[in-house]
Amino acid sequence: MENSIYIVDEKDEVWDIGETSGMCGMFSSKPNIGPNEVSALLSGKALVDLSDGEYIHWIQLIPDAIKTAKLQQ
């Protein structure tokens, strides 16, 4: 994918992604996006993940993803 975001079913699948071969660890894998965050994403807003203390991770749905999600409701 052009933005390096991958879909996984289980935590251990992270290590099957080629780009993780040189990485040494992973942050918490517990669910961390609740109803307020989902609502924000579906309205077109972005989430900013600062959990690693070093990098700002911008998370935002593209318009087609918002459309798809709203069709599935």
VOGU-3710 file (C-alpha; in Angstrom, 3 decimals, decimal comma):
1> mensiyivde> 0,000/0,000/0,000  1,208/3,479/-0,708  0,689/4,659/2,877  2,168/1,623/4,667  -1,015/0,822/6,583  -1,814/-2,871/6,603  -4,812/-4,863/7,744  -4,128/-7,755/10,123  -6,425/-10,117/12,003  -4,051/-10,974/14,830
11> kdevwdiget> -1,069/-9,341/16,520  1,468/-11,938/15,319  0,587/-11,261/11,669  2,508/-7,982/11,946  5,749/-9,954/11,605  4,598/-11,444/8,269  4,741/-8,001/6,655  8,016/-7,527/4,801  8,604/-3,995/6,049  8,713/-5,188/9,681
21> sgmcgmfssk> 11,751/-7,407/9,182  14,157/-4,722/10,435  11,933/-3,502/13,223  12,646/-4,492/16,788  9,383/-4,105/18,623  5,764/-3,162/18,672  3,658/-0,891/20,846  0,540/-2,074/22,615  -1,822/-4,029/20,398  -4,897/-3,562/22,557
31> pnigpnevsa> -7,853/-1,883/20,827  -7,612/1,899/21,105  -10,225/3,436/18,821  -13,598/3,965/20,481  -16,977/5,311/19,346  -15,904/8,969/19,533  -12,879/8,300/17,354  -14,923/6,311/14,824  -17,475/9,112/14,656  -14,692/11,646/14,066
41> llsgkalvdl> -13,204/9,531/11,281  -16,586/9,089/9,598  -17,110/12,854/9,674  -13,838/13,367/7,792  -11,716/14,421/10,760  -8,306/12,911/11,460  -6,926/11,114/14,486  -3,417/11,943/15,641  -1,602/9,104/17,416  1,208/10,334/19,665
51> sdgeyihwiq> 1,594/7,076/21,588  5,195/6,334/20,665  6,436/9,679/21,994  8,576/10,332/18,933  6,484/10,425/15,776  3,098/11,916/14,949  0,921/9,295/13,249  -1,885/10,875/11,210  -4,914/8,618/10,642  -7,679/9,783/8,324
61> lipdaiktak> -10,164/8,028/6,091  -10,189/8,820/2,393  -13,598/9,910/1,028  -14,262/6,491/-0,569  -13,672/4,781/2,786  -16,186/7,095/4,463  -18,719/6,307/1,728  -18,115/2,571/2,109  -18,522/2,699/5,885  -21,734/4,680/5,651
71> lqq> -23,169/2,218/3,100  -22,517/-0,653/5,537  -24,474/0,973/8,377
//
